[in-house]
Amino acid sequence: MINLYYTPFFYQAILLIIVITWIHTFRHTGFTTITFSFNKKSTLFLFIFSILYMGLRPINGHFGDMKVYRNIFNIYANGGSPPITNDIGFYSMMKLVSYFQSSLLFFFIVDLLYIVPLYIAVKRWFPKYYFFAFLILVASFSFWTYGTNGLRNGMATSFMLLAFSFKNNKMYKYVLFLLAFSFHSSMLVVIIAYFLSVILKNSKIYFSGWLLSIILSISMGTFWETIFMNLGFGQEDKLQAYFGKKEEFADQFASTGFRWDFLIYSSTAVIIAYYFIMIKKFKDPHYKQLVNIYLLVNSFWILVIRASFSNRFAYLSWFMMGIIIIYPFLKKVYWKNQFSIIGYVILLYFSFTYFMNVII
């Protein structure tokens, strides 16, 4: 019975935390002792709650690929060697842990590696208001799924966000890039997008390219999926197939075709970024680069949106959405009531998560 309600309880708990946060932002203003105290205490609570609740979930629960990873872990623990061909970093970590710990503790370590980098990244980005950034990441549509199902991808994207938080230290950034790639090879798409954003910095081009990708995807049907399949994208993960596979977001992506609902979801970050960069003239080079990376990777997903494997590429941009949306609100004051607006933004952002994962 506990397995049936375990995931829904998480979303109800996050909803409660967000409502409390909304009330706090409505009643108080920024830059006060009360708000700074709320930031520290709330972050600590959410951090501990997320790690313990996610990391100590029932090992026999309904969490998709957990069964696959547990089978691989048990093979390692018994001295075997599964047919590993990629993501060497992740499976090397799994093999190392199998020498000392049980599979239950392995999943706990996985979620430590998933959540801790996010915690560090938001504290680096927003020293005084990191709680709101951390909360919007936890409230994201994909957060729970990639901490309990698509584990490799989840950890890899957390390493990527931490890498992006290092603005000037390229050594740390590139080491984290390599680590992310070793945990999930799909990070190569994001890494390529990063280096393209270094070369081409004009955000207008990226916004235009994003709109163009929608037109090309609608007008040219499955043409792009065919091209990327021929290049090797979307090929079945042999190891997952060997042990019995369950796709991330399988239920949400069960309906193929042009997914207008997910396009609208992706566009929220695009609209907010466009508003701040183009209309409010928010001049933050680091933010502009993050937006450019998001637009480029999301455009790639839009081109293959009809394909059955498109869920593998959706998260390559979605993991950045929370930061793209909240970043300008926490960096510069634009309105007198901006603190209360932050509460509304987080509440509205979570509404999609709640609707998709709880209501329907």
Beta strands, then each sheet from edge to edge (+ up, - down):
end
